[in-house]
Amino acid sequence: MKQFINGSGDAFADLRQRLTRSTVVFSDCTLPSGCQPQRGRVGFEARPSGRYALLVDPGTAYAGTAELRPLFESGEIVFDSFDALIRFVQGPLSDAFDGRASSQAQAPETLTDLDAVADAVSERQKAIADIRVEDIQQSIQSTIFGQDSAVQTIAELAVRHASRRQPTRPTTLFLLGPTGVGKTSACQALAQSLKDSGYQFLRLDMAEYQEAYRVSQLLGSPQGYAGHGDSSQFIRHLARYPKSVLLFDEIEKAHRDVFRMFMNLMDAGRISSAASVDGRHEIDARESILAFTSNLGADRLLGDIDQLERNAGEDLIDELCRRHLVEQHIPRELVGRIQAFALFRPLESRHRAAAMVAAIERTGRTYGVSVKEVTPESVAELIARADQRFGVRQDEYLIERSLGKAFINAYRDGLQDVRVVHSPLRVDAVGCALTPHLCAT
């Protein structure tokens, strides 16, 4: 980093050229005064529309000037141009390194106990071991309805993984069930529940990796091929966030060469990239949670499980799940590396209604209004309009079509708290007479 802090024009020109190919990361950099730890990674990344980002390791504590706090609080600052990035590096960032911060800024030692900050960082890194199964269950169930057994399986597996002081391989989980019942959302909610412990989320749609050559999109192109030296989104994410919930959606659609890559990852907890990231070709994934989903043949699998005797043990259900995956042409070698299965079932009517109400509330929020009441009749009408083959996945699109115009009118009329009522389906202010022009249909 010294060449940038000291204002070398050649260094910035070289950096800009390198950013056209991939993210540039400098490891073991000295960080500004007031940071704990004092050393860490600093990176640069090109973004769409000519924007550029300055990156630091998430979780780095900073007790210095206000100008740099957004960088360390969010892990990045995005600039509208490369020149703006240069001005920031040679201005506020450079000042923080050599002590030329503005006269209004106070020394970090006068603002906080830096030893206590170091202790807080250490405690944050250990926080995951203190998370309870009940905490994760509650977090996931705030967005996923009617899947108590599956959520419990996910939470228990996550806590066991997080409790390992030195994991030797990532934890592997397979989510099985029909479409639109919460498999993807459960993984997102799991990552969110572990966010304070440094976990991030990445979803990869395996429908995009059906051909053998697509493996290079995951690992980077080999030497001599177009794109060699460029790291993939998957590799960049894993290099930056070794603690991640990695979701491989609809795994049955992936090419067999992709399966082989997964098996290496699941065994060794490391993955080799054709492109160098931060000077490394081998990326560590031992602290990650690998989640796979499939809905292929899920109805038949659930039917077979329902026919088992009530006292059938978990081992028998586990065996049925593995047999089912092999029948769906998932390689036995990969199936044998799965640690646990989470079974998602079609939603019962009460849970289906709860999911619809939650979607109405979320959609209203995107329009700037707060939905305080939804009549049962309006929920029933929306469910009747929904295509049940897709579960809850299409709910927000349906609500957009059915109530979007009404939400817009409510916001324009200054209504902040609204209710959704029926006959016809419409939006109205809470506690007021019905307003005809807010009708949705």
C-alpha positions as a Markdown table, in Angstrom:
| # | Residue | x | y | z |
|---|---|---|---|---|
| 1 | Met | 0.0 | 0.0 | 0.0 |
| 2 | Lys | 2.9 | 2.4 | 0.5 |
| 3 | Gln | 3.2 | 3.2 | -3.2 |
| 4 | Phe | -0.4 | 4.5 | -3.1 |
| 5 | Ile | -0.2 | 6.4 | 0.2 |
| 6 | Asn | 3.0 | 8.1 | -1.0 |
| 7 | Gly | 1.2 | 9.2 | -4.2 |
| 8 | Ser | 3.0 | 7.3 | -6.9 |
| 9 | Gly | 1.2 | 8.0 | -10.3 |
| 10 | Asp | 2.8 | 4.9 | -11.9 |
| 11 | Ala | 1.4 | 2.7 | -9.1 |
| 12 | Phe | -2.1 | 4.0 | -9.7 |
| 13 | Ala | -1.8 | 3.6 | -13.5 |
| 14 | Asp | -0.7 | 0.0 | -12.9 |
| 15 | Leu | -3.6 | -0.6 | -10.4 |
| 16 | Arg | -6.2 | 0.7 | -12.9 |
| 17 | Gln | -4.9 | -1.7 | -15.6 |
| 18 | Arg | -5.0 | -4.6 | -13.2 |
| 19 | Leu | -8.5 | -3.8 | -12.1 |
| 20 | Thr | -9.7 | -4.4 | -15.7 |
| 21 | Arg | -8.9 | -8.1 | -15.1 |
| 22 | Ser | -9.8 | -8.8 | -11.5 |
| 23 | Thr | -10.0 | -7.6 | -7.9 |
| 24 | Val | -6.6 | -6.5 | -6.5 |
| 25 | Val | -5.9 | -7.4 | -2.9 |
| 26 | Phe | -2.8 | -6.6 | -0.8 |
| 27 | Ser | -2.3 | -8.9 | 2.1 |
| 28 | Asp | -0.7 | -8.1 | 5.5 |
| 29 | Cys | -0.9 | -4.3 | 5.1 |
| 30 | Thr | -0.3 | -1.9 | 7.9 |
| 31 | Leu | -3.6 | -0.3 | 8.7 |
| 32 | Pro | -4.2 | 3.3 | 9.9 |
| 33 | Ser | -3.7 | 4.2 | 13.5 |
| 34 | Gly | -6.7 | 3.3 | 15.5 |
| 35 | Cys | -7.3 | 0.0 | 13.8 |
| 36 | Gln | -7.5 | -3.3 | 15.6 |
| 37 | Pro | -5.9 | -5.5 | 14.4 |
| 38 | Gln | -3.1 | -3.3 | 13.2 |
| 39 | Arg | -2.5 | -5.4 | 10.0 |
| 40 | Gly | -4.9 | -6.8 | 7.5 |
| 41 | Arg | -5.9 | -7.0 | 3.8 |
| 42 | Val | -6.7 | -4.0 | 1.7 |
| 43 | Gly | -8.2 | -4.4 | -1.8 |
| 44 | Phe | -9.5 | -2.5 | -4.8 |
| 45 | Glu | -12.3 | -3.6 | -7.1 |
| 46 | Ala | -13.9 | -2.3 | -10.3 |
| 47 | Arg | -17.7 | -2.0 | -10.2 |
| 48 | Pro | -20.3 | -1.5 | -13.0 |
| 49 | Ser | -20.8 | 2.0 | -14.5 |
| 50 | Gly | -17.2 | 3.1 | -14.0 |
| 51 | Arg | -17.3 | 2.9 | -10.2 |
| 52 | Tyr | -14.5 | 1.7 | -8.0 |
| 53 | Ala | -14.4 | 0.2 | -4.5 |
| 54 | Leu | -11.9 | 0.3 | -1.7 |
| 55 | Leu | -12.1 | -2.8 | 0.5 |
| 56 | Val | -10.9 | -3.8 | 3.9 |
| 57 | Asp | -11.5 | -7.0 | 6.0 |
| 58 | Pro | -15.0 | -6.9 | 7.6 |
| 59 | Gly | -14.9 | -6.7 | 11.4 |
| 60 | Thr | -11.8 | -4.5 | 11.6 |
| 61 | Ala | -12.4 | -2.2 | 14.5 |
| 62 | Tyr | -11.6 | 1.5 | 14.0 |
| 63 | Ala | -11.5 | 4.3 | 16.5 |
| 64 | Gly | -10.1 | 7.1 | 14.4 |
| 65 | Thr | -11.5 | 9.9 | 12.2 |
| 66 | Ala | -15.1 | 10.1 | 11.1 |
| 67 | Glu | -14.0 | 10.2 | 7.4 |
| 68 | Leu | -12.7 | 6.7 | 7.6 |
| 69 | Arg | -15.3 | 5.1 | 9.8 |
| 70 | Pro | -17.7 | 4.2 | 6.9 |
| 71 | Leu | -14.9 | 2.2 | 5.3 |
| 72 | Phe | -14.3 | 0.0 | 8.4 |
| 73 | Glu | -17.9 | -0.2 | 9.4 |
| 74 | Ser | -19.2 | -1.6 | 6.1 |
| 75 | Gly | -15.9 | -3.1 | 4.8 |
| 76 | Glu | -15.9 | -0.9 | 1.7 |
| 77 | Ile | -16.4 | 2.5 | 0.2 |
| 78 | Val | -17.6 | 2.9 | -3.4 |
| 79 | Phe | -16.4 | 5.9 | -5.5 |
| 80 | Asp | -18.1 | 7.3 | -8.7 |
| 81 | Ser | -14.7 | 7.4 | -10.5 |
| 82 | Phe | -11.1 | 6.3 | -10.3 |
| 83 | Asp | -10.0 | 9.9 | -9.7 |
| 84 | Ala | -12.3 | 10.1 | -6.7 |
| 85 | Leu | -10.7 | 6.9 | -5.3 |
| 86 | Ile | -7.2 | 8.4 | -5.8 |
| 87 | Arg | -8.2 | 11.6 | -3.9 |
| 88 | Phe | -9.5 | 9.6 | -1.0 |
| 89 | Val | -6.4 | 7.4 | -0.8 |
| 90 | Gln | -4.0 | 10.4 | -1.0 |
| 91 | Gly | -6.2 | 12.5 | 1.2 |
| 92 | Pro | -8.1 | 11.1 | 4.3 |
| 93 | Leu | -6.4 | 7.7 | 4.1 |
| 94 | Ser | -2.9 | 9.1 | 3.8 |
| 95 | Asp | -3.6 | 11.6 | 6.6 |
| 96 | Ala | -4.6 | 8.7 | 8.9 |
| 97 | Phe | -1.3 | 6.9 | 8.2 |
| 98 | Asp | 1.0 | 9.8 | 8.9 |
| 99 | Gly | -0.9 | 11.5 | 11.6 |
| 100 | Arg | -1.9 | 14.6 | 9.6 |
| 101 | Ala | -5.6 | 14.2 | 10.4 |
| 102 | Ser | -7.7 | 17.3 | 10.7 |
| 103 | Ser | -7.2 | 19.4 | 13.8 |
| 104 | Gln | -10.7 | 18.6 | 14.9 |
| 105 | Ala | -10.0 | 14.9 | 15.1 |
| 106 | Gln | -9.0 | 13.5 | 18.5 |
| 107 | Ala | -6.4 | 10.8 | 19.1 |
| 108 | Pro | -8.1 | 7.4 | 19.2 |
| 109 | Glu | -6.7 | 6.8 | 22.7 |
| 110 | Thr | -8.8 | 9.8 | 23.9 |
| 111 | Leu | -12.0 | 8.3 | 22.4 |
| 112 | Thr | -11.9 | 4.7 | 23.5 |
| 113 | Asp | -9.9 | 2.1 | 25.3 |
| 114 | Leu | -7.9 | 0.4 | 22.5 |
| 115 | Asp | -7.1 | -2.6 | 24.7 |
| 116 | Ala | -10.9 | -3.0 | 25.2 |
| 117 | Val | -11.4 | -2.7 | 21.4 |
| 118 | Ala | -8.9 | -5.6 | 20.9 |
| 119 | Asp | -10.7 | -7.7 | 23.5 |
| 120 | Ala | -14.1 | -6.9 | 21.8 |
| 121 | Val | -12.7 | -8.0 | 18.4 |
| 122 | Ser | -11.5 | -11.2 | 20.0 |
| 123 | Glu | -14.9 | -11.8 | 21.6 |
| 124 | Arg | -16.7 | -11.1 | 18.3 |
| 125 | Gln | -14.6 | -13.8 | 16.6 |
| 126 | Lys | -15.6 | -16.3 | 19.3 |
| 127 | Ala | -19.2 | -15.2 | 19.4 |
| 128 | Ile | -20.4 | -17.9 | 17.1 |
| 129 | Ala | -19.6 | -20.6 | 19.7 |
| 130 | Asp | -22.1 | -19.0 | 22.0 |
| 131 | Ile | -25.0 | -19.0 | 19.6 |
| 132 | Arg | -27.7 | -21.4 | 20.6 |
| 133 | Val | -29.8 | -23.6 | 18.4 |
| 134 | Glu | -32.9 | -21.8 | 19.6 |
| 135 | Asp | -31.5 | -18.5 | 18.5 |
| 136 | Ile | -30.9 | -19.7 | 14.9 |
| 137 | Gln | -34.3 | -21.4 | 14.8 |
| 138 | Gln | -36.1 | -18.2 | 15.8 |
| 139 | Ser | -34.2 | -16.2 | 13.3 |
| 140 | Ile | -35.0 | -18.5 | 10.4 |
| 141 | Gln | -38.6 | -19.0 | 11.4 |
| 142 | Ser | -39.2 | -15.2 | 11.3 |
| 143 | Thr | -39.2 | -15.6 | 7.5 |
| 144 | Ile | -39.8 | -19.3 | 6.9 |
| 145 | Phe | -43.2 | -20.8 | 7.9 |
| 146 | Gly | -44.3 | -24.3 | 8.6 |
| 147 | Gln | -40.9 | -26.0 | 8.3 |
| 148 | Asp | -40.1 | -26.6 | 11.9 |
| 149 | Ser | -38.3 | -29.9 | 11.5 |
| 150 | Ala | -36.2 | -28.7 | 8.6 |
| 151 | Val | -35.2 | -25.5 | 10.4 |
| 152 | Gln | -34.2 | -27.5 | 13.5 |
| 153 | Thr | -32.0 | -29.7 | 11.4 |
| 154 | Ile | -30.3 | -26.7 | 9.8 |
| 155 | Ala | -29.8 | -24.9 | 13.2 |
| 156 | Glu | -28.4 | -27.9 | 14.9 |
| 157 | Leu | -25.9 | -28.6 | 12.1 |
| 158 | Ala | -24.8 | -24.9 | 12.0 |
| 159 | Val | -24.2 | -24.8 | 15.8 |
| 160 | Arg | -22.2 | -28.0 | 15.7 |
| 161 | His | -20.1 | -26.6 | 12.8 |
| 162 | Ala | -19.6 | -23.3 | 14.5 |
| 163 | Ser | -18.5 | -24.9 | 17.8 |
| 164 | Arg | -15.4 | -26.5 | 16.2 |
| 165 | Arg | -12.3 | -24.5 | 17.1 |
| 166 | Gln | -10.3 | -26.0 | 14.2 |
| 167 | Pro | -12.7 | -27.4 | 11.5 |
| 168 | Thr | -10.9 | -29.7 | 9.1 |
| 169 | Arg | -13.6 | -29.5 | 6.3 |
| 170 | Pro | -16.8 | -27.5 | 5.6 |
| 171 | Thr | -20.1 | -28.7 | 6.8 |
| 172 | Thr | -22.4 | -30.1 | 4.1 |
| 173 | Leu | -26.2 | -29.9 | 4.1 |
| 174 | Phe | -28.8 | -31.0 | 1.6 |
| 175 | Leu | -32.2 | -29.4 | 1.4 |
| 176 | Leu | -34.9 | -31.4 | -0.3 |
| 177 | Gly | -38.5 | -30.4 | -1.0 |
| 178 | Pro | -40.9 | -29.1 | -3.6 |
| 179 | Thr | -40.4 | -25.7 | -5.2 |
| 180 | Gly | -41.4 | -22.5 | -3.4 |
| 181 | Val | -41.5 | -23.8 | 0.2 |
| 182 | Gly | -38.5 | -21.9 | 1.6 |
| 183 | Lys | -35.3 | -23.8 | 0.9 |
| 184 | Thr | -33.3 | -20.9 | -0.6 |
| 185 | Ser | -34.8 | -18.4 | 1.9 |
| 186 | Ala | -33.8 | -20.7 | 4.8 |
| 187 | Cys | -30.2 | -20.6 | 3.7 |
| 188 | Gln | -30.3 | -16.8 | 3.4 |
| 189 | Ala | -31.8 | -16.5 | 6.9 |
| 190 | Leu | -29.1 | -18.9 | 8.2 |
| 191 | Ala | -26.4 | -16.6 | 6.9 |
| 192 | Gln | -28.2 | -13.6 | 8.4 |
| 193 | Ser | -28.4 | -15.2 | 11.8 |
| 194 | Leu | -24.6 | -15.8 | 11.7 |
| 195 | Lys | -23.7 | -12.4 | 10.3 |
| 196 | Asp | -22.4 | -11.0 | 13.6 |
| 197 | Ser | -19.9 | -13.9 | 13.6 |
| 198 | Gly | -18.6 | -13.0 | 10.2 |
| 199 | Tyr | -20.7 | -15.2 | 7.9 |
| 200 | Gln | -21.7 | -14.1 | 4.4 |
| 201 | Phe | -24.1 | -15.6 | 1.9 |
| 202 | Leu | -23.5 | -16.6 | -1.8 |
| 203 | Arg | -26.0 | -18.4 | -4.0 |
| 204 | Leu | -25.0 | -20.1 | -7.3 |
| 205 | Asp | -27.7 | -21.3 | -9.7 |
| 206 | Met | -26.5 | -24.7 | -10.9 |
| 207 | Ala | -28.7 | -24.4 | -14.0 |
| 208 | Glu | -25.9 | -22.1 | -15.3 |
| 209 | Tyr | -23.3 | -24.9 | -15.0 |
| 210 | Gln | -24.7 | -27.7 | -17.1 |
| 211 | Glu | -21.8 | -27.9 | -19.6 |
| 212 | Ala | -18.3 | -29.1 | -18.8 |
| 213 | Tyr | -16.6 | -25.9 | -19.8 |
| 214 | Arg | -18.7 | -24.0 | -17.2 |
| 215 | Val | -16.3 | -25.4 | -14.5 |
| 216 | Ser | -13.9 | -22.6 | -15.5 |
| 217 | Gln | -16.5 | -20.1 | -14.5 |
| 218 | Leu | -16.2 | -21.5 | -11.0 |
| 219 | Leu | -12.4 | -22.0 | -10.8 |
| 220 | Gly | -11.0 | -19.7 | -13.4 |
| 221 | Ser | -9.8 | -20.6 | -16.9 |
| 222 | Pro | -6.6 | -22.8 | -17.3 |
| 223 | Gln | -3.4 | -21.3 | -18.7 |
| 224 | Gly | -3.6 | -20.8 | -22.4 |
| 225 | Tyr | -7.4 | -20.3 | -22.4 |
| 226 | Ala | -9.3 | -17.0 | -22.8 |
| 227 | Gly | -9.8 | -15.4 | -19.4 |
| 228 | His | -6.8 | -17.0 | -17.8 |
| 229 | Gly | -5.8 | -15.0 | -14.7 |
| 230 | Asp | -9.3 | -13.8 | -14.0 |
| 231 | Ser | -10.8 | -15.1 | -10.8 |
| 232 | Ser | -14.5 | -16.0 | -10.6 |
| 233 | Gln | -17.2 | -14.6 | -8.4 |
| 234 | Phe | -17.2 | -17.8 | -6.4 |
| 235 | Ile | -13.4 | -17.8 | -5.8 |
| 236 | Arg | -13.3 | -14.0 | -5.0 |
| 237 | His | -16.1 | -14.4 | -2.5 |
| 238 | Leu | -14.6 | -17.4 | -0.8 |
| 239 | Ala | -11.2 | -15.8 | -0.7 |
| 240 | Arg | -12.6 | -12.7 | 1.0 |
| 241 | Tyr | -15.2 | -14.4 | 3.2 |
| 242 | Pro | -13.8 | -17.9 | 4.3 |
| 243 | Lys | -16.8 | -18.0 | 6.6 |
| 244 | Ser | -19.8 | -18.3 | 4.3 |
| 245 | Val | -23.0 | -20.1 | 3.7 |
| 246 | Leu | -22.6 | -21.2 | 0.1 |
| 247 | Leu | -25.8 | -22.3 | -1.6 |
| 248 | Phe | -25.7 | -24.4 | -4.7 |
| 249 | Asp | -29.3 | -24.3 | -5.9 |
| 250 | Glu | -30.8 | -27.1 | -8.0 |
| 251 | Ile | -27.7 | -29.2 | -7.8 |
| 252 | Glu | -29.1 | -31.9 | -10.1 |
| 253 | Lys | -28.7 | -29.6 | -13.1 |
| 254 | Ala | -24.9 | -29.3 | -12.7 |
| 255 | His | -22.4 | -31.1 | -15.0 |
| 256 | Arg | -20.6 | -34.1 | -13.6 |
| 257 | Asp | -17.3 | -32.2 | -13.7 |
| 258 | Val | -18.8 | -29.6 | -11.3 |
| 259 | Phe | -19.7 | -32.5 | -9.0 |
| 260 | Arg | -16.0 | -33.5 | -8.9 |
| 261 | Met | -15.0 | -30.0 | -7.9 |
| 262 | Phe | -17.6 | -30.2 | -5.0 |
| 263 | Met | -16.1 | -33.5 | -3.8 |
| 264 | Asn | -12.6 | -32.1 | -3.6 |
| 265 | Leu | -14.0 | -29.1 | -1.7 |
| 266 | Met | -16.0 | -31.3 | 0.7 |
| 267 | Asp | -13.1 | -33.6 | 1.4 |
| 268 | Ala | -10.1 | -31.3 | 1.9 |
| 269 | Gly | -11.9 | -28.0 | 2.7 |
| 270 | Arg | -9.8 | -26.3 | 0.2 |
| 271 | Ile | -10.2 | -25.5 | -3.5 |
| 272 | Ser | -7.5 | -24.7 | -6.1 |
| 273 | Ser | -8.1 | -21.7 | -8.4 |
| 274 | Ala | -6.5 | -21.3 | -11.9 |
| 275 | Ala | -6.3 | -17.6 | -11.1 |
| 276 | Ser | -4.3 | -16.1 | -8.2 |
| 277 | Val | -6.3 | -14.2 | -5.6 |
| 278 | Asp | -4.4 | -12.2 | -3.1 |
| 279 | Gly | -1.3 | -14.1 | -4.2 |
| 280 | Arg | -2.9 | -17.5 | -3.5 |
| 281 | His | -4.1 | -20.2 | -5.8 |
| 282 | Glu | -5.5 | -22.4 | -3.0 |
| 283 | Ile | -8.6 | -21.1 | -1.2 |
| 284 | Asp | -9.6 | -22.2 | 2.3 |
| 285 | Ala | -13.3 | -23.2 | 2.8 |
| 286 | Arg | -13.1 | -25.2 | 6.0 |
| 287 | Glu | -15.1 | -22.7 | 8.0 |
| 288 | Ser | -17.9 | -22.5 | 5.4 |
| 289 | Ile | -21.3 | -24.2 | 5.3 |
| 290 | Leu | -22.1 | -25.8 | 1.9 |
| 291 | Ala | -25.8 | -26.1 | 1.2 |
| 292 | Phe | -27.3 | -28.0 | -1.8 |
| 293 | Thr | -30.9 | -27.9 | -2.9 |
| 294 | Ser | -33.1 | -30.1 | -5.2 |
| 295 | Asn | -36.8 | -30.4 | -5.8 |
| 296 | Leu | -36.5 | -33.2 | -8.3 |
| 297 | Gly | -38.8 | -36.1 | -7.3 |
| 298 | Ala | -39.4 | -34.4 | -3.9 |
| 299 | Asp | -43.1 | -35.3 | -3.8 |
| 300 | Arg | -42.4 | -39.0 | -4.3 |
| 301 | Leu | -39.6 | -38.9 | -1.6 |
| 302 | Leu | -41.9 | -37.3 | 0.9 |
| 303 | Gly | -44.6 | -39.8 | 0.1 |
| 304 | Asp | -42.2 | -42.7 | 0.8 |
| 305 | Ile | -41.2 | -41.1 | 4.1 |
| 306 | Asp | -44.8 | -40.6 | 5.1 |
| 307 | Gln | -45.4 | -44.4 | 4.6 |
| 308 | Leu | -42.8 | -45.3 | 7.1 |
| 309 | Glu | -43.9 | -46.2 | 10.6 |
| 310 | Arg | -44.1 | -43.4 | 13.1 |
| 311 | Asn | -41.3 | -44.7 | 15.1 |
| 312 | Ala | -39.0 | -45.0 | 12.1 |
| 313 | Gly | -35.5 | -43.7 | 13.1 |
| 314 | Glu | -33.5 | -40.9 | 11.6 |
| 315 | Asp | -31.1 | -43.5 | 10.1 |
| 316 | Leu | -33.9 | -45.0 | 7.9 |
| 317 | Ile | -35.0 | -41.5 | 6.7 |
| 318 | Asp | -31.4 | -40.6 | 6.0 |
| 319 | Glu | -31.0 | -43.8 | 3.9 |
| 320 | Leu | -34.1 | -43.0 | 1.9 |
| 321 | Cys | -32.8 | -39.5 | 1.1 |
| 322 | Arg | -29.5 | -40.9 | -0.1 |
| 323 | Arg | -31.2 | -43.6 | -2.2 |
| 324 | His | -33.4 | -40.9 | -3.7 |
| 325 | Leu | -30.5 | -38.7 | -4.7 |
| 326 | Val | -28.7 | -41.6 | -6.4 |
| 327 | Glu | -31.8 | -42.4 | -8.3 |
| 328 | Gln | -31.8 | -38.8 | -9.5 |
| 329 | His | -28.3 | -39.4 | -10.9 |
| 330 | Ile | -26.4 | -37.4 | -8.2 |
| 331 | Pro | -23.0 | -39.2 | -7.9 |
| 332 | Arg | -22.8 | -41.6 | -5.0 |
| 333 | Glu | -19.4 | -40.1 | -4.1 |
| 334 | Leu | -21.1 | -36.7 | -3.5 |
| 335 | Val | -24.1 | -38.2 | -1.7 |
| 336 | Gly | -21.8 | -40.1 | 0.7 |
| 337 | Arg | -20.2 | -36.8 | 1.7 |
| 338 | Ile | -23.5 | -35.1 | 2.8 |
| 339 | Gln | -23.7 | -34.8 | 6.6 |
| 340 | Ala | -27.5 | -34.1 | 7.0 |
| 341 | Phe | -30.7 | -33.7 | 5.1 |
| 342 | Ala | -33.4 | -31.0 | 5.8 |
| 343 | Leu | -36.8 | -32.0 | 4.4 |
| 344 | Phe | -39.2 | -29.2 | 3.4 |
| 345 | Arg | -42.8 | -30.1 | 3.0 |
| 346 | Pro | -45.7 | -28.4 | 1.1 |
| 347 | Leu | -47.2 | -25.6 | 3.2 |
| 348 | Glu | -50.4 | -26.2 | 5.1 |
| 349 | Ser | -53.1 | -23.6 | 4.7 |
| 350 | Arg | -52.3 | -21.7 | 7.9 |
| 351 | His | -48.6 | -21.4 | 7.0 |
| 352 | Arg | -49.5 | -20.6 | 3.4 |
| 353 | Ala | -51.6 | -17.7 | 4.7 |
| 354 | Ala | -48.8 | -16.5 | 7.0 |
| 355 | Ala | -46.3 | -16.5 | 4.1 |
| 356 | Met | -48.8 | -14.4 | 2.0 |
| 357 | Val | -49.3 | -11.9 | 4.8 |
| 358 | Ala | -45.5 | -11.5 | 5.3 |
| 359 | Ala | -45.1 | -11.0 | 1.5 |
| 360 | Ile | -47.8 | -8.3 | 1.5 |
| 361 | Glu | -46.0 | -6.5 | 4.4 |
| 362 | Arg | -42.7 | -6.7 | 2.6 |
| 363 | Thr | -44.1 | -5.4 | -0.7 |
| 364 | Gly | -45.8 | -2.5 | 1.0 |
| 365 | Arg | -42.6 | -1.5 | 2.7 |
| 366 | Thr | -40.9 | -1.3 | -0.7 |
| 367 | Tyr | -43.5 | 1.3 | -1.7 |
| 368 | Gly | -42.9 | 3.3 | 1.5 |
| 369 | Val | -46.1 | 2.3 | 3.4 |
| 370 | Ser | -46.5 | 0.2 | 6.5 |
| 371 | Val | -49.2 | -2.5 | 6.3 |
| 372 | Lys | -50.8 | -2.8 | 9.7 |
| 373 | Glu | -53.8 | -5.0 | 8.9 |
| 374 | Val | -54.7 | -7.5 | 6.3 |
| 375 | Thr | -58.3 | -8.9 | 6.3 |
| 376 | Pro | -58.6 | -12.7 | 6.0 |
| 377 | Glu | -60.8 | -12.4 | 2.9 |
| 378 | Ser | -58.1 | -10.4 | 1.0 |
| 379 | Val | -55.5 | -13.1 | 1.9 |
| 380 | Ala | -57.8 | -15.8 | 0.7 |
| 381 | Glu | -58.4 | -14.0 | -2.6 |
| 382 | Leu | -54.7 | -13.6 | -3.2 |
| 383 | Ile | -54.0 | -17.3 | -2.4 |
| 384 | Ala | -56.8 | -18.3 | -4.8 |
| 385 | Arg | -55.2 | -16.2 | -7.6 |
| 386 | Ala | -51.7 | -17.7 | -7.0 |
| 387 | Asp | -50.4 | -20.6 | -9.0 |
| 388 | Gln | -49.9 | -23.3 | -6.3 |
| 389 | Arg | -47.4 | -25.2 | -8.4 |
| 390 | Phe | -44.8 | -22.6 | -7.5 |
| 391 | Gly | -45.5 | -22.4 | -3.8 |
| 392 | Val | -44.7 | -19.0 | -2.2 |
| 393 | Arg | -42.1 | -18.1 | -4.8 |
| 394 | Gln | -44.5 | -16.1 | -7.0 |
| 395 | Asp | -46.4 | -14.3 | -4.2 |
| 396 | Glu | -44.6 | -11.0 | -4.4 |
| 397 | Tyr | -45.0 | -10.8 | -8.2 |
| 398 | Leu | -48.8 | -11.5 | -7.6 |
| 399 | Ile | -49.0 | -8.8 | -4.9 |
| 400 | Glu | -47.2 | -6.4 | -7.2 |
| 401 | Arg | -49.8 | -6.9 | -9.9 |
| 402 | Ser | -52.7 | -6.9 | -7.5 |
| 403 | Leu | -51.8 | -4.1 | -5.1 |
| 404 | Gly | -48.8 | -2.2 | -6.5 |
| 405 | Lys | -51.0 | 0.6 | -7.9 |
| 406 | Ala | -52.9 | 0.9 | -4.7 |
| 407 | Phe | -49.7 | 1.1 | -2.7 |
| 408 | Ile | -48.4 | 3.9 | -5.0 |
| 409 | Asn | -51.6 | 5.9 | -4.5 |
| 410 | Ala | -51.5 | 5.4 | -0.7 |
| 411 | Tyr | -48.0 | 6.7 | -0.6 |
| 412 | Arg | -48.8 | 9.7 | -2.8 |
| 413 | Asp | -51.8 | 10.5 | -0.5 |
| 414 | Gly | -49.5 | 10.6 | 2.5 |
| 415 | Leu | -50.8 | 7.4 | 4.1 |
| 416 | Gln | -48.1 | 5.7 | 6.1 |
| 417 | Asp | -50.1 | 3.1 | 8.0 |
| 418 | Val | -52.5 | 1.1 | 5.8 |
| 419 | Arg | -54.7 | -1.9 | 5.7 |
| 420 | Val | -55.5 | -4.3 | 2.9 |
| 421 | Val | -59.2 | -5.1 | 2.5 |
| 422 | His | -61.4 | -7.1 | 0.3 |
| 423 | Ser | -64.4 | -6.7 | -2.1 |
| 424 | Pro | -62.8 | -5.4 | -4.2 |
| 425 | Leu | -59.1 | -5.9 | -3.2 |
| 426 | Arg | -57.8 | -2.5 | -2.1 |
| 427 | Val | -55.6 | -0.5 | 0.3 |
| 428 | Asp | -57.0 | 2.0 | 2.8 |
| 429 | Ala | -55.7 | 4.1 | 5.8 |
| 430 | Val | -56.0 | 2.3 | 9.1 |
| 431 | Gly | -59.0 | 3.5 | 11.1 |
| 432 | Cys | -60.5 | 5.6 | 8.2 |
| 433 | Ala | -63.4 | 5.2 | 5.8 |
| 434 | Leu | -62.6 | 3.3 | 2.6 |
| 435 | Thr | -61.1 | 5.4 | -0.1 |
| 436 | Pro | -62.4 | 4.3 | -3.5 |
| 437 | His | -59.5 | 5.7 | -5.6 |
| 438 | Leu | -57.0 | 3.4 | -3.8 |
| 439 | Cys | -58.7 | 0.3 | -5.2 |
| 440 | Ala | -56.3 | -2.2 | -6.7 |
| 441 | Thr | -58.7 | -3.6 | -9.4 |
